[in-house]
Amino acid sequence: MAARRAKKIDEVDLKALIASEISDAETFVSTEVVEERVRAINYYNGEMPDTPHQVGWSQFKSRDVADVIGWVLPGIIRVFTASDRIVDYEPTKPGDEEFTDQASDYANYVFWKDNDGYRIMWDATHDSLLQADGVVKTYWDDSEECEYSVHSGLDDQSMAMLLEDPDVEIVSQKEGEPYTDIDPNTGQPVSIPLYDVKVKHVTSKGRLLMETVEPENFLKDRESITIEGARFVCHRDPHVTRSKLIEMGFDKEIVEGLPRYNFSSSRLSPEANARDPYQFGNANGDPSMDRIELYECYIKADVNGDGIAETVLAYYAGASGAGELLDWEVWDDDLPFTQIPCEPVPHRFTSRSLAGDVMDIQQIKTAVGRSLLNNAYQVNNPQKDIEAGSVINMDELVNPSVGGVILRKPGSQPIGYTVTPSIQQDALATLGFMDQVIEMRTGVSRATMALDPETLQNQTATANQNQHDSAYSQVELIARNQAELGWKKVFAKVLRLIVKHQDRPRMIRLRDEWVEMDPRQWNATMDAQINVGLGTGSRDRDMSMLNNILASQIAITDRFQGSGLADKAIEMMPKIRKTLVKIVEAAGIKNADSFYPDIDEADLEKIKQMAAEASSQPPPEVQVQQAKLQADVQKSQAELQLKQQDQQSTLQMTAMQNEANMQLEREKMQQDAQIQMQKMQMEFQLKQEQFIAEINLKREQLIAELQLKRELAEMGQQNGDAQVSSDVRTGGEPG
């Protein structure tokens, strides 16, 4: 919901104005229009309360409304779904050309992928055929789409990286167990705090929504004949819960005080009750799930006192006259509603429907069919004429059994039977005449169904095709009315809403490639064209027609090429590709664009340049001489290259031989050096061992001398002799 603006109008007066408009609109549609809608729904479902059957007789009901709609609906749906592109935008000012294809692709993607496009198309077309007008609602929903995720063990750096995304918001946060790490600067252990967080990621800040509104829940003032010129339009929704209203941002106290919608009261929609009387009910459960009748109103009112009425969007809940004004704001977008008409009536809002063209015929055929069956019952089971009291076992006469015997009294008159004349011939003729009336009104007949073999008897194939085309032209007209007066406005609103509200690029997958769509540069006023060129006839007819077109295009291209108009022949290439794509679409194959590569202006310019270069070539005689000279040059170049390769091979072999010799020399020198080194090592080891042996010998001699001296000294002390002198000189060498 948009932010509230300064309101100079008294809300009490605005509330009274809205309640008055709702009451008047409901009164306006609650008379003949409602009765016609309810009758159409009943007839479509095979219920005919206005044509009761006689008790005990035939209950036959003709189903012409369902039959006609069941035949027309598939043809119209195929008109719009024969290709993946229901709409193409055309430029309205210079510079639009580069964005038309991109805008067309994106609008088709939004319709078929973002929204349930097929169901919207089916419901709106079905409502149009059955109840005169379908209503499609197109609006921008600015509510955010979010994804929630939980992250554990994040440090400050990870938290900062997570919050770099502007679409990420922390919902809850708590500290986890800290992590101990070593500081690289000080080498001391430090405690790093960690966090457990729950984050919200906004994946979308709004999107375009489309839905089909039930005709009985679309209200308007009685004076206007178009939605664009209406003083008051409204979407009545009895399915909104209290919980949904509070979720939409409305005041909780006001919402909780609203009366719930009583489906069993007289306020129950007669159309909805006829469509499915068992789909509604009030469960005595949680009050938050109570259904509240919500009115989404668009009303003209002067809210700023300048004397000019502005469009105001107001939300009103509860029964009209006794409800509450929940909120309101000045509305600056288009009205979201678009009428999908069946058979528009000049100077009147409500169109005519196929059901309205057939319901009286269905009533007549029902009455005639019942008379035919009742007559057949009487012809096959005639009344009996007997004399009173003449039959003994009356039960056998009234309820005869197989092989049973009727006992008559003696002398009584034989049993007679009344004769009922058959009306079969006249009744069937009447039914056939009524079928002709349906064909005149709707174009639906046995001839248009293409499956009836009797339609080909006693007439040529051309005559049958002409009859089929003549009848089917009425179906084509309905498709054209819905396209030009309905779907064209829908997709014009789609483009304006996307350009106005989508404030960021978006990546989508088209034809097996990811493409970025940024509508901020597009022109919101580009013209929308609905593709209804194919699908109205049979597939064989469409294929035959397109193949003829392709043959003529190829013939024209050949004529241009033969006349020297190469540029014109090249310009035919995109047109031929378009015809080939249409042939694939007519065959009922989806993604027809993927079968042939795109040809844009840059490709055409490149092809033209290549053709110009090819056309500037010299005459054939000169080309022959040039080819001969070129061959000689190539031969000489080949011989020279061969010689160069031989010389290079020789040099290579010589270099390889020299390298091998040098390698052998290096290996020999390394072996000699290794042997010399081993020899020196052995000599050094031998000298080292000899030196160690000499040292050990000297040490042993010295130890022995010292031991001898010690023994002599000890002996001298014992004998009291004089000190024995010795000639041993310590520190010197022996001898």
ZIPE-V822477 format. One record per pair of residues at least 24 apart in sequence whose ideal C-beta (glycine too) atoms are under 10 Angstrom apart, sorted by the first residue. I is the first residue (numbers start at 1). J is the second residue. Records with the same first field share a line. If there is no record, write none. Layout:
# ZIPE-V822477
I: J / J
This chain:
# ZIPE-V822477
1: 142 / 143 / 248 / 249 / 250 / 313 / 315 / 326 / 327 / 329
2: 142 / 313 / 327 / 329 / 330 / 331 / 332 / 333
3: 329
4: 327 / 328 / 329 / 330
5: 303 / 304 / 328 / 329 / 330
6: 303 / 304 / 330
7: 303 / 304 / 312 / 328 / 329 / 330
8: 302 / 303 / 304 / 305 / 306
9: 301 / 302 / 303 / 304 / 305 / 310 / 312 / 328
11: 314 / 325 / 328
12: 325
13: 301
14: 299 / 301 / 303 / 312 / 314 / 316 / 325 / 328
15: 314 / 316 / 323 / 324 / 325 / 328
16: 321 / 325
17: 232 / 297 / 299 / 300 / 301 / 312 / 314 / 325
18: 232 / 234 / 295 / 297 / 299 / 301 / 312 / 314 / 315 / 316 / 320 / 323 / 325 / 328
19: 295 / 297 / 316 / 318 / 319 / 320 / 321 / 322 / 323 / 325
20: 232 / 320 / 321
21: 219 / 220 / 221 / 231 / 232 / 233 / 234 / 295 / 297 / 299 / 300 / 301 / 314 / 316 / 320
22: 219 / 232 / 234 / 236 / 295 / 297 / 299 / 316 / 319 / 320 / 321 / 323
23: 319 / 320 / 321
24: 219 / 221 / 222 / 232 / 320
25: 218 / 219 / 220 / 221 / 222 / 230 / 232 / 233 / 234 / 236 / 295 / 297 / 320
26: 216 / 219 / 234 / 236 / 267 / 320
27: 222 / 320
28: 219 / 220 / 221 / 222 / 223
29: 215 / 216 / 218 / 219 / 220 / 222 / 271 / 350
30: 216 / 269 / 270
32: 350
33: 131 / 132 / 215 / 216 / 271 / 350
34: 215 / 216 / 269 / 270 / 271 / 274
35: 270
36: 131 / 132 / 350 / 353 / 355 / 356 / 359
37: 127 / 130 / 131 / 132 / 214 / 215 / 216 / 269 / 270 / 271 / 274 / 275 / 353 / 355 / 356
38: 131 / 216 / 269 / 270 / 271 / 272 / 273 / 274 / 275
39: 65 / 274 / 355 / 356 / 359 / 363
40: 65 / 69 / 129 / 130 / 131 / 132 / 271 / 274 / 353 / 354 / 355 / 356 / 358 / 359
41: 65 / 130 / 131 / 216 / 270 / 271 / 272 / 273 / 274 / 275 / 276 / 355
42: 274 / 275 / 359
43: 130 / 274 / 355 / 358 / 359 / 360 / 362 / 363 / 366
44: 68 / 69 / 70 / 126 / 129 / 130 / 131 / 274 / 275 / 355 / 358 / 359 / 362
45: 274 / 275 / 276
46: 362
47: 274
48: 359 / 362 / 363 / 366
49: 274
50: 359 / 363
51: 362 / 363 / 364 / 366 / 367 / 370
53: 366 / 367 / 370 / 374
54: 370 / 374
56: 374
57: 370 / 371 / 373 / 374 / 377 / 378
58: 366 / 369 / 370 / 371 / 372 / 373 / 374 / 375 / 376 / 377
59: 366 / 370 / 373
60: 365 / 366 / 367 / 368 / 369 / 370 / 371 / 372 / 373 / 374
61: 362 / 363 / 365 / 366 / 369 / 370
62: 358 / 361 / 362 / 363 / 364 / 365 / 366 / 367 / 368 / 369 / 370 / 431 / 434
63: 362 / 365 / 366
64: 355 / 357 / 358 / 359 / 360 / 361 / 362 / 363 / 364 / 365 / 366 / 434 / 435 / 438 / 442 / 444
65: 129 / 130 / 353 / 354 / 355 / 356 / 357 / 358 / 359 / 361 / 362
66: 130 / 355 / 358 / 362
67: 358 / 362 / 438 / 444
68: 129 / 354 / 355 / 357 / 358 / 361 / 362 / 438 / 439 / 441 / 442 / 443 / 444
69: 125 / 126 / 129 / 130 / 353 / 354 / 355 / 358 / 442 / 444
70: 129 / 444
71: 354 / 442 / 443 / 444 / 445 / 448 / 449 / 475
72: 125 / 129 / 342 / 354 / 442 / 443 / 444 / 448 / 472 / 474 / 475 / 478 / 479
73: 122 / 125 / 126 / 128 / 129 / 130 / 354 / 475
74: 535
75: 444 / 448 / 472 / 475 / 476 / 478 / 479 / 535 / 536 / 537 / 538
76: 121 / 122 / 125 / 126 / 128 / 129 / 342 / 475 / 476 / 478 / 479 / 482 / 483 / 532 / 535 / 536
77: 118 / 121 / 122 / 125 / 126 / 479 / 535
78: 479 / 534 / 535 / 536 / 537 / 539 / 588
79: 125 / 475 / 476 / 478 / 479 / 480 / 482 / 483 / 530 / 531 / 532 / 533 / 534 / 535 / 536
80: 117 / 118 / 121 / 125 / 479 / 482 / 483 / 487 / 530 / 531 / 532 / 535
81: 112 / 117 / 118 / 121 / 122 / 531 / 535 / 585 / 588 / 590
82: 531 / 532 / 533 / 534 / 535 / 536 / 539 / 542 / 582 / 585 / 586 / 587 / 588 / 590 / 592
83: 108 / 531 / 533 / 534 / 535 / 581 / 582 / 584 / 585 / 586 / 589 / 590 / 591 / 592 / 593
84: 108 / 109 / 112 / 510 / 511 / 531 / 585 / 590 / 591 / 592 / 593 / 594
85: 112 / 530 / 531 / 581 / 585 / 592 / 593
86: 111 / 112 / 117 / 121 / 483 / 487 / 490 / 491 / 528 / 530 / 531 / 532
87: 111 / 483 / 487 / 488 / 490 / 491 / 492 / 494 / 495 / 528 / 529 / 530 / 531
88: 491 / 526 / 527 / 528 / 529 / 530 / 531
89: 491 / 492 / 494 / 495 / 522 / 523 / 525 / 526 / 527 / 528 / 529
90: 526 / 527 / 528 / 529
91: 523 / 526 / 527
92: 523 / 524 / 525 / 526 / 527
93: 523 / 525 / 526
95: 521 / 523
96: 522 / 523 / 525 / 526 / 527
97: 601
98: 521 / 522 / 600 / 601
99: 518 / 519 / 521 / 522 / 523 / 526
100: 522 / 523 / 526 / 527
101: 598 / 600
102: 510 / 515 / 516 / 517 / 518 / 519 / 521 / 522
103: 491 / 494 / 495 / 498 / 499 / 517 / 519 / 522 / 523 / 524 / 526 / 528
104: 491 / 495 / 526 / 528 / 529 / 531
105: 508 / 510 / 511 / 515 / 517 / 593
106: 494 / 495 / 498 / 502 / 506 / 508 / 510 / 515 / 517 / 518 / 519 / 522
107: 208 / 490 / 491 / 492 / 494 / 495 / 498 / 519 / 526 / 528
108: 491 / 494 / 510 / 531
109: 506 / 508 / 509 / 510 / 515 / 517
110: 207 / 208 / 209 / 210 / 491 / 494 / 495 / 497 / 498 / 502 / 506 / 508 / 517
111: 138 / 208 / 210 / 487 / 490 / 491 / 494
113: 508 / 509 / 510
114: 207 / 208 / 209 / 210 / 508
115: 207 / 208 / 209 / 210 / 211 / 494
116: 210 / 211 / 212
117: 210
119: 211 / 212
120: 210 / 211 / 212 / 490
121: 212 / 340 / 482 / 487
122: 212
123: 211 / 212 / 213 / 214 / 340
124: 210 / 211 / 212 / 213 / 338 / 339 / 340 / 482 / 486 / 487 / 490
125: 212 / 340 / 342 / 478 / 479 / 482 / 486 / 487
126: 212
127: 212 / 213 / 214 / 215 / 340 / 342 / 353
128: 215 / 339 / 340 / 341 / 342 / 343 / 351 / 353 / 354 / 478 / 481 / 482 / 486
129: 340 / 342 / 343 / 353 / 354 / 355 / 442 / 478 / 482
130: 215 / 275 / 342 / 353 / 354 / 355 / 356
131: 214 / 215 / 216 / 271 / 342 / 350 / 351 / 353 / 355 / 356
132: 215 / 339 / 340 / 341 / 342 / 343 / 344 / 345 / 349 / 350 / 351 / 352 / 353 / 354 / 355 / 356
133: 215 / 218 / 339 / 340 / 341 / 342 / 344 / 349 / 350 / 351 / 352 / 353 / 486
134: 212 / 213 / 214 / 215 / 218 / 338 / 339 / 340 / 341 / 342 / 351 / 482 / 486
135: 211 / 212 / 213 / 214 / 215 / 216 / 217 / 218 / 227 / 233 / 235 / 336 / 337 / 338 / 339 / 340 / 486
136: 210 / 211 / 212 / 213 / 336 / 337 / 338 / 339 / 340 / 486 / 487 / 489 / 490 / 493
137: 209 / 210 / 211 / 212 / 213 / 218 / 235 / 296 / 335 / 336 / 337 / 338 / 490 / 493
138: 208 / 209 / 210 / 211 / 333 / 334 / 335 / 336 / 337 / 338 / 489 / 490 / 491 / 492 / 493 / 494 / 496 / 497
139: 208 / 209 / 210 / 211 / 235 / 296 / 333 / 334 / 335 / 336 / 337 / 493 / 497 / 501
140: 206 / 207 / 208 / 209 / 333 / 336 / 493 / 494 / 496 / 497 / 498 / 500 / 501 / 502
141: 204 / 206 / 207 / 208 / 209 / 501
142: 205 / 206 / 207 / 501
143: 204 / 205 / 206 / 207 / 209 / 247 / 248 / 249
144: 200 / 202 / 203 / 204 / 205 / 206
145: 201 / 202 / 203 / 204 / 205 / 206 / 207
146: 171 / 199 / 200 / 201 / 202 / 203 / 204
147: 199 / 200 / 201 / 202 / 203 / 204
148: 198 / 199 / 200 / 201
149: 197 / 198 / 199 / 200 / 201
150: 196 / 197 / 198 / 199
151: 195 / 196 / 197 / 198 / 199
152: 176 / 194 / 195 / 196 / 197
153: 177 / 179 / 194 / 195 / 196
154: 193 / 194 / 195 / 196 / 197 / 199
155: 179 / 181 / 192 / 193 / 194 / 195
156: 192 / 193 / 194 / 195
157: 192
158: 194 / 195 / 197
159: 194 / 195 / 197 / 199
162: 197 / 199 / 201
163: 197 / 199
165: 199 / 201 / 202
166: 202
167: 200 / 201 / 202 / 203 / 204 / 205 / 504
168: 199 / 200 / 201 / 202
169: 199 / 200 / 201 / 202
170: 195 / 197 / 198 / 199 / 200
171: 197 / 198 / 199 / 200
172: 196 / 197 / 198 / 199 / 200
173: 197 / 198 / 199
174: 198
204: 504 / 506
205: 501 / 502 / 503 / 504
206: 497 / 501 / 502 / 503
207: 497 / 498 / 501 / 502 / 506
208: 493 / 494 / 495 / 497 / 498 / 501 / 502
209: 336 / 497
210: 336 / 338 / 490 / 493 / 494
211: 235 / 336
212: 340
213: 237 / 336 / 337 / 338
214: 238 / 269 / 271 / 272 / 275
215: 271 / 339 / 350
216: 269 / 270 / 271 / 272 / 273 / 274 / 275
217: 269 / 271 / 272 / 295
218: 337 / 339
219: 295 / 297 / 320
220: 298 / 337 / 339 / 349
221: 299 / 300 / 349
222: 349
223: 349
224: 349
225: 345 / 346 / 347 / 348 / 349 / 350
226: 339 / 349 / 485
227: 298 / 334 / 335 / 336 / 337 / 338 / 339 / 349 / 489
228: 334 / 335 / 337 / 338 / 339 / 489
229: 349
230: 298 / 299 / 300 / 335 / 337 / 349
231: 298 / 299 / 300 / 301 / 309
232: 297 / 298 / 299 / 300 / 301
233: 296 / 297 / 298 / 299 / 300 / 311 / 335 / 336 / 337
234: 295 / 296 / 297 / 298 / 299 / 314 / 316 / 320 / 337
235: 294 / 295 / 296 / 297 / 298 / 336 / 337
236: 269 / 293 / 294 / 295 / 296 / 297 / 316 / 320
237: 261 / 291 / 292 / 293 / 294 / 295 / 296 / 317
238: 262 / 263 / 267 / 268 / 269 / 272 / 280 / 291 / 292 / 293 / 294 / 295
239: 280 / 291 / 292 / 293 / 294
240: 290 / 291 / 292 / 293 / 294 / 296 / 315 / 317
241: 286 / 287 / 288 / 289 / 290 / 291 / 292 / 294
242: 286 / 287 / 288 / 289 / 290 / 291 / 292 / 317
243: 286 / 287 / 288 / 289 / 290 / 292
244: 288 / 289 / 291 / 292 / 294
245: 288 / 292 / 294 / 315 / 317 / 326
246: 288
248: 294 / 315 / 326 / 327
249: 315 / 326 / 327
250: 294 / 315 / 317 / 324 / 326 / 327
251: 324 / 326 / 327
254: 317 / 318 / 324 / 325 / 326 / 327
255: 288 / 290 / 292 / 317 / 324 / 326
256: 287 / 288 / 290
257: 318 / 324
258: 290 / 292 / 293 / 294 / 317 / 318 / 319 / 322 / 323 / 324 / 326
259: 290 / 292 / 293 / 317 / 318 / 319 / 322 / 323 / 324
260: 287 / 289 / 290 / 291 / 292 / 293 / 318
261: 290 / 291 / 292 / 293 / 294 / 317 / 318 / 319
262: 291 / 293 / 319
263: 291
265: 319
267: 293 / 319 / 320
292: 317 / 318 / 323
293: 317 / 318 / 319 / 320 / 323
294: 318 / 323 / 326
295: 319 / 320 / 323 / 325 / 326
296: 336 / 337
297: 325 / 328
298: 331 / 333 / 334 / 335 / 336 / 337
299: 328 / 331
301: 328 / 330
303: 328 / 329 / 330
304: 330
311: 335
332: 500
333: 493 / 496 / 497 / 500 / 501
334: 489 / 492 / 493 / 496 / 497 / 500
335: 493
336: 493 / 497
337: 489 / 490 / 493
338: 485 / 486 / 487 / 488 / 489 / 490 / 491 / 492 / 493
339: 482 / 485 / 486 / 489 / 490
340: 481 / 482 / 483 / 485 / 486 / 487 / 489 / 490
341: 478 / 481 / 482 / 484 / 485 / 486
342: 477 / 478 / 481 / 482 / 486
343: 442 / 474 / 477 / 478 / 481
344: 481 / 482 / 484 / 485 / 486
351: 481 / 485
354: 438 / 441 / 442 / 443 / 444 / 474 / 475 / 478
356: 441
357: 437 / 438 / 440 / 441 / 442 / 444
358: 434 / 437 / 438 / 441 / 442 / 444
360: 434 / 437 / 441
361: 431 / 433 / 434 / 435 / 437 / 438 / 441 / 442
362: 434 / 438
364: 430 / 431 / 433 / 434 / 437
365: 430 / 431 / 434 / 435 / 437 / 438
367: 430
368: 423 / 426 / 427 / 428 / 429 / 430 / 431 / 433 / 434
369: 427 / 428 / 430 / 431 / 434
370: 427
371: 423 / 426 / 427 / 430
372: 422 / 423 / 424 / 426 / 427 / 428 / 430 / 431
373: 427
374: 420 / 423
375: 420 / 421 / 422 / 423 / 424 / 426 / 427
376: 420 / 422 / 423 / 424 / 427
377: 420
378: 418 / 419 / 420 / 421 / 422 / 423
379: 419 / 420 / 421 / 422 / 423 / 424
380: 420 / 422
381: 417 / 420
382: 416 / 417 / 418 / 419 / 420
383: 416 / 417 / 418 / 419 / 420
384: 415 / 416 / 417 / 418
385: 413 / 414 / 415 / 416 / 417 / 418
386: 412 / 413 / 414 / 415 / 416
387: 411 / 412 / 413 / 414 / 415 / 416
388: 412
390: 414 / 415
391: 415
439: 467 / 471 / 474
440: 471 / 474
441: 474
442: 471 / 474 / 475 / 478
443: 468 / 470 / 471 / 472 / 473 / 474 / 475 / 476 / 477 / 478
444: 471 / 472 / 474 / 475
445: 471 / 472
447: 471 / 472
448: 472 / 474 / 475
450: 538 / 540
465: 537 / 538 / 541
468: 537 / 538 / 541
469: 536 / 537 / 538 / 541
472: 536 / 537 / 538
473: 536
475: 536 / 537
476: 532 / 535 / 536 / 537
477: 536
478: 536
479: 530 / 532 / 535 / 536
480: 530 / 532 / 536
482: 530 / 532
483: 529 / 530 / 531 / 532
484: 529 / 530 / 532
486: 530
487: 528 / 530 / 531 / 532
488: 527 / 528 / 529 / 530
489: 528
490: 528 / 530
491: 528 / 529 / 530
492: 524 / 525 / 526 / 527 / 528
493: 528
494: 528
495: 519 / 522 / 523 / 524 / 525 / 526 / 527 / 528
496: 524 / 525 / 526
497: 524
498: 522 / 524
499: 523 / 524 / 525 / 526
500: 524
510: 591 / 593 / 594
511: 591 / 593 / 594 / 598
512: 591 / 594
513: 594
531: 582 / 585
533: 582 / 585 / 586
534: 582 / 583 / 585 / 586
535: 585 / 586 / 588
537: 586
538: 586
539: 586 / 587 / 588
540: 586
541: 586
542: 582 / 583 / 585 / 586 / 587 / 588
543: 582 / 583 / 586 / 587
544: 586
545: 582 / 583 / 586
546: 579 / 580 / 581 / 582 / 583 / 584 / 585 / 586 / 587
547: 579 / 583 / 586
549: 575 / 576 / 578 / 579 / 582 / 583
550: 575 / 576 / 579 / 580 / 582 / 583
551: 579
552: 579
553: 578 / 579 / 580
554: 579
561: 611
564: 615
566: 607 / 608 / 611 / 612 / 614 / 615
567: 604 / 607 / 608 / 611 / 612
569: 607 / 611
570: 599 / 603 / 604 / 605 / 606 / 607 / 608 / 610 / 611
571: 604 / 607 / 608
573: 599 / 603 / 604 / 607
574: 598 / 599 / 600 / 601 / 603 / 604
575: 599
698: 733 / 734
701: 733 / 734
702: 728 / 730 / 731 / 734
705: 729 / 730 / 734
706: 730
